[in-house]
């Protein structure tokens, strides 16, 4: 591709480079349409130029779409511009975003993940929610690794408090996500699995 290639085509190509080329089923499309909005629609509502937004995505100043629907629509969160607005503009977003981590290397790692558009694992993508999700998944994983065969009601209550907190942060995911992420997602391993393995203790 060259600079003369339409921005929408370049965004779609970049998206597939990041996520692979997996089919979107009708169920995937329905899920995504309920959770996200087409970039063209969001830009029309907010009075923004979609091609300029695409150029910001390609320049690494805004995240890529979360999904490409089967009709080619670039599906983005409704609050796509919220963090850039909080930072004082897309050109300031990187410094603002990475500054939420004490370790600069970790901040850059999370920035790259954010730009990929693959943070579809949160209802609201913010540095605080990214960090909270990481804390909760680590705590739940540690709890499950050290679980007794018949844990106490107190232990179960503590586990479920963490699981419920993670559940509130995360959407349901769809089958397409399990393809592009190469297996179970955090909702499978840290919400559904512990609830099935350790139901709430009976009163």
TORMARPA-47503 format. One record per residue: residue in three letters; y, x, z of N, C-alpha, C in turn. Coordinates in steps of 0.2 Angstrom, whole numbers, plus 5000, padded with zeros to 4 digits. Layout:
BEGIN
alaYXZYXZYXZ...
% end
This chain:
BEGIN
unk499450045000500050005000500650045000unk501250024997501850054997502350015001unk502950045001503550015005503749945001unk503549934995503649874991503149824992unk502649834996502149784997502449735002unk502349675001502649625006502449635013unk502949625018502849645025502249605028unk502149545025501649505028500949535026unk500849555020500249595018500149655022unk500649695024500549755027500349735035unk500649685037500449665044499749645044unk499549605040498849585039498349635039unk498549685035498149745034498049785041unk498649795044498649835050498249795055unk498349725055497949685060497149705059unk496949705053496249715052496049785053unk496449835052496349895054496149905062unk496549865066496449865073495849825075unk495749765072495249715075494649715071unk494649745065494049735061494149675057unk493649665052493749605047493249555049unk493349515054492849465057493049395054unk492549345053492749285051493049235056unk493449195055493749145060493349075058unk493049045063492748985062493248925063unk493048865061493448815063493648805070unk493148825074493248815082493748875084unk493648935081494148985082494848965080unk494948935074495548915072495848855077unk495448815079495748755083495948785090unk495548835093495748865099496448905098unk496448945093497048985092497648945090unk497548885087498148845085498348805092unk497948795096498148765103498548815107unk498348875107498648935111499248965108unk499248975102499749015099500148975093unk500649005090501048975085501149015079unk501148995073501249035067501949075068unk501949135066502549175066503149135062unk502949115056503449075052503749025056unk503348985060503648925063504048945069unk503848995073504249025079504849045076unk504849085071505549115068505949055066unk505749005063506148945061506448915067unk506048905072506348875078506848915081unk506748985081507249025085507749055080unk507749035074508249065069508249135068unk507549165068507449235066507149245059unk507249295056506949315050506249345051unk505749305048505049325049504949395046unk505249415041505049475038505349535042unk505949525045506249575050505849585056unk505549525058505049535064504449575062unk504149555056503649595053503749675053unk504349685051504549755050504649785057unk504849755062504849775069504149785071unk503649745070502949755071502649815068unk502849825062502549885058502849945060unk503449945063503850005066503650015073unk503149975076502949995083503449975088unk503849925086504349895091504249825094unk503749795091503549725093502749725092unk502349685096501649685095501449645089unk500849665086500549635081500349565083unk500249515078500049455080499349455084unk499249405088498649405092498049385087unk498149345082497649325078497849315071unk497449315066497549295059497149235058unk497449175058497049115057496649115050unk496149075049495749085043496249065036unk496749035037497249015032497749075031unk497649125035498149185034498749185039unk498849125042499449125047499349175052unk499949215053500049265059500149225065unk499649225070499749185076499949225081unk500549205084500849245089500949205096unk501049235101501249195107501949165107unk502049105110502649075110503249115113unk503049155118503549205121503549275118unk503449275111503349345108503949385110unk504549355110505149395111505349405118unk505049375123505249375129505349445132unk504849485131504949555134505449595131unk505549585124506049625121506749595123unk506849535124507449505127507649535134unk507049535138507149565145507349635145unk507149675140507349745139507949755136unk508249705134508949715130508849725123unk508349715120508249725113507549765111unk507349755105506649785104506749855104unk507249885102507349955102507349985110unk507449945115507349975122506649955125unk506249915121505649885125505149935127unk505049985123504550035125504750075132unk505350095132505550125139505550075145unk505750015143505749965149504949955151unk504549945146503849925147503449985150unk503550045148503150095151503450115158unk504050095159504350115166503950075171unk503550025170503249985175502650025178unk502450085175501850125177502150195180unk501950215186502150275188501950335184unk501350325182501050375177501250365170unk501650415167501950405161501350395155unk500850435156500250435151499950365152unk499850335157499550265158500050215155unk500750225156501150175153501150175146unk501050235143501050245135500350215133unk499850225137499150195135499250115135unk499550085140499650015140500149995134unk500650035133501050015127500750005121unk500250055119499850055113499449995113unk499149975119498749915119499149855118unk499749855121500249795120500349785113unk500549845109500749845102500249815098unk499549825100499049805095498949735095unk499249695099499249625099498549595102unk498149645105497549625108497549595115unk498149595118498249565124498249495124unk497649465121497649395121497249365127unk497149415132496749395138497149375143unk497849365142498249335147498649285144unk498749235149499249175146499949205145unk500149245149500849275149500749355149unk500949385144500849455144501449495147unk501449515153501949555156501649615159unk502049665160501749725164501449705171unk501749655174501449635181500849605180unk500749565175500049525174499549575171unk499749625167499249675165499049715171unk499449735175499249775181498849725186unk499049665187498649625191497949605188unk497849595182497249585179496749645180unk497049705179496649765180496449775187unk496849755192496649765199496149715200unk496149655198495649605200495049615196unk495049635190494349655187494049715190unk494449765193494149815196493849795203unk494149755207493949725213493349685212unk493349645207492749595206492149635204unk492249685200491649735198491449765204unk491849795208491649835214491249785219unk491449725220491149675224490449655221unk490349645215489749635212489249695212unk489549755212489049815212488849825219unk489149805224488949815231488649755234unk488549695230488349635233487649635236unk487549605242486949595245486549545242unk485849545243485449495240485749425242unk485949415248486149345251486749365255unk487349365251487949385254488249325259unk488649345264488849305269489349255265unk489449195269490049155266490649185266unk490849225271491449265271491549305264unk491049345263491049385257491149345250unk490749285250490849245244491549215244unk491849195249492549175249492949225246unk492949285249493349345246493249355239unk492649355237492449365229492749305225unk492749245227492949185224493749185223unk494049205229494749215229495049255223unk494649315222494849355217494649325210unk494049295209493849265203494349215201unk494549165206495049115205495749145202unk495949195205496549225203496549255196unk495949285194495949305188495849245183unk495549195185495449135181496149105179unk496549105184497249085183497649125178unk497549185177497849235173497649225165unk496949215165496649215158496549155155unk496649155148496449095144495649095143unk495449045139494649035139494349085134unk494749115129494449155124494049115119unk493949145113493549115108493049155105unk492549135101492049175099492249235095unk492849225091493049285087493249335092unk493549325098493649375103493049425104unk492449385105491849425107491649465101unk491849455095491649495089492149555089unk492749545090493249595089493249645095unk493049625101492949665107492249695107unk491849675103491149705103490749685109unk490749625111490349595117490649555121unk490449545127490749495132491449515134unk491849465135492549485138492549475145unk493149485148493249495155493049425158unk493249365155493049305157492349295158unk491949325154491249315154490949355160unk491149415161490949465166491249455173unk491849435173492149435180492449365182unk492249315178492349245180491749205180unk491449195174490849155173490249185177unk490149245176489549275179489549275186unk490049295190490049295197490049225200unk490349175196490249105198489549075198unk489249095193488549075192488049115197unk488149175198487749215202487849205209unk488449185211488649175218489049115219unk488749055219489148995220489448995226unk489948955227490248945234489748925239unk489748955245489348935250489448865252unk488848835254488848765256489148755263unk489548705264489848695271489348685276
% end
